[in-house]
Amino acid sequence: MMELIPLNENGQALSPILPENVKNYLIDIDGTICDDIPNEEPERMLTAAVYPEALVTLNKWYDEGHIITFFTSRTEAHREYTERWLAEHGFKYHGMVMGKPRGGNYHWIDNHMVRATQYKGKFTDLIEKQVTIQVFEK
């Protein structure tokens, strides 16, 4: 368990901060690590085809000490199927958050550094690239 780090001027502990070399990956499931299965067809979740590059890459990141959390639009009613499918295919992970809003076009606002990578059909090691982003006006 990571210890809270006192950071504010009153010596009060704030949320933990990972070491710079450890990433906290939030990974979608449907259409990212396997076939895109809608919540309305849960019977297909157990037979979804795995994306082999996703399995290799995510397990490598896990083994390197990064935190892998699946963040999915599947609901709590789909948790058992999802956990069974992940285990059968050998995915290593630390946690799973169900109920991500559906529909895409996500814009994440957080008080911690956030990086986003859109999956476009191939898992590889990540590379550095400069892009334009939206930020709050000062």
C-alpha positions in Angstrom: 0.0 0.0 0.0 1.3 3.4 -1.0 1.7 5.8 1.9 0.1 9.3 1.7 2.6 12.0 1.2 2.1 15.2 3.3 2.3 18.0 0.7 0.2 20.9 1.9 1.4 23.8 4.0 -0.5 22.5 7.1 1.3 19.1 7.0 -1.9 17.3 6.0 -1.6 14.3 3.8 -2.9 14.4 0.2 -3.6 11.7 -2.3 -0.6 9.4 -3.1 1.6 10.2 -6.0 3.2 7.3 -7.9 6.9 7.4 -8.7 7.6 9.1 -12.0 8.7 5.8 -13.6 5.4 4.0 -12.7 2.3 4.6 -14.9 -1.2 4.1 -13.8 -2.8 2.7 -17.0 -6.6 2.8 -17.4 -7.5 0.5 -20.2 -10.8 0.1 -22.0 -11.9 -3.5 -22.8 -14.4 -3.6 -25.7 -12.8 -2.7 -29.0 -9.4 -2.2 -27.2 -8.3 -5.6 -25.9 -11.0 -7.7 -27.6 -13.9 -7.5 -30.0 -16.3 -4.7 -29.3 -19.3 -6.2 -27.5 -22.2 -4.0 -26.6 -23.7 -4.4 -23.1 -27.0 -5.4 -24.6 -25.4 -8.7 -25.8 -23.5 -10.0 -22.7 -23.6 -13.6 -23.9 -21.0 -12.7 -26.4 -18.6 -11.4 -23.8 -17.3 -14.9 -22.9 -16.4 -15.6 -26.5 -14.9 -12.3 -27.6 -11.7 -12.6 -29.6 -8.7 -11.4 -27.7 -6.3 -8.9 -29.4 -3.0 -10.7 -28.9 -0.8 -7.6 -29.0 -2.9 -6.1 -26.2 -2.4 -9.2 -24.1 1.4 -9.1 -24.6 1.8 -5.4 -24.1 -0.4 -5.1 -21.0 1.2 -8.1 -19.3 4.6 -6.6 -20.1 3.6 -3.3 -18.5 2.3 -5.2 -15.5 5.5 -7.1 -15.2 7.5 -3.9 -15.4 5.6 -2.7 -12.3 3.0 -0.4 -13.8 -0.6 -0.4 -12.5 -3.1 -1.9 -14.9 -6.8 -1.1 -14.3 -9.5 -1.9 -16.7 -12.0 1.0 -17.1 -15.0 -0.3 -19.0 -18.5 0.7 -20.0 -19.6 -2.8 -19.0 -21.8 -2.7 -15.9 -21.5 -4.5 -12.6 -23.9 -7.1 -14.0 -21.1 -8.0 -16.5 -18.3 -8.2 -13.9 -18.3 -12.0 -13.5 -18.2 -12.7 -17.3 -15.5 -10.1 -17.7 -13.3 -11.4 -14.9 -13.7 -14.9 -16.2 -12.7 -13.9 -19.8 -9.7 -11.9 -18.5 -8.5 -14.9 -16.5 -9.1 -17.4 -19.3 -6.9 -15.3 -21.6 -4.2 -14.6 -19.0 -4.5 -10.9 -18.5 -2.6 -9.5 -15.5 -4.2 -6.5 -13.8 -4.7 -4.8 -10.5 -8.4 -3.7 -10.7 -11.4 -3.0 -12.8 -13.8 0.0 -12.8 -17.2 -0.8 -14.3 -19.7 1.7 -15.6 -17.6 4.1 -17.6 -20.0 6.4 -19.5 -20.8 5.1 -23.0 -20.4 7.0 -26.3 -16.8 8.1 -26.4 -15.7 11.7 -26.9 -14.1 11.6 -23.4 -12.5 14.7 -21.8 -10.9 13.8 -18.5 -10.3 16.6 -16.0 -8.1 15.8 -13.0 -5.7 17.4 -10.5 -3.0 14.9 -11.5 -1.2 14.5 -14.8 -3.3 12.8 -17.4 -2.1 11.4 -20.7 -4.5 9.9 -23.2 -3.8 7.5 -26.0 -6.5 6.5 -28.5 -6.4 2.9 -29.5 -6.4 2.6 -33.3 -6.0 -1.1 -33.9 -2.4 -1.9 -32.7 -0.8 -2.2 -29.3 2.9 -1.3 -29.2 5.2 0.4 -26.8 4.2 4.1 -26.4 6.4 6.8 -28.1 6.8 10.5 -27.2 5.0 12.8 -29.6 4.1 16.5 -29.2 0.4 17.3 -29.8 -2.0 20.2 -29.2 -4.3 19.8 -26.2 -7.1 21.8 -24.6 -6.3 23.4 -21.3 -8.0 25.7 -18.8 -7.4 29.4 -19.4 -5.1 31.0 -16.8 
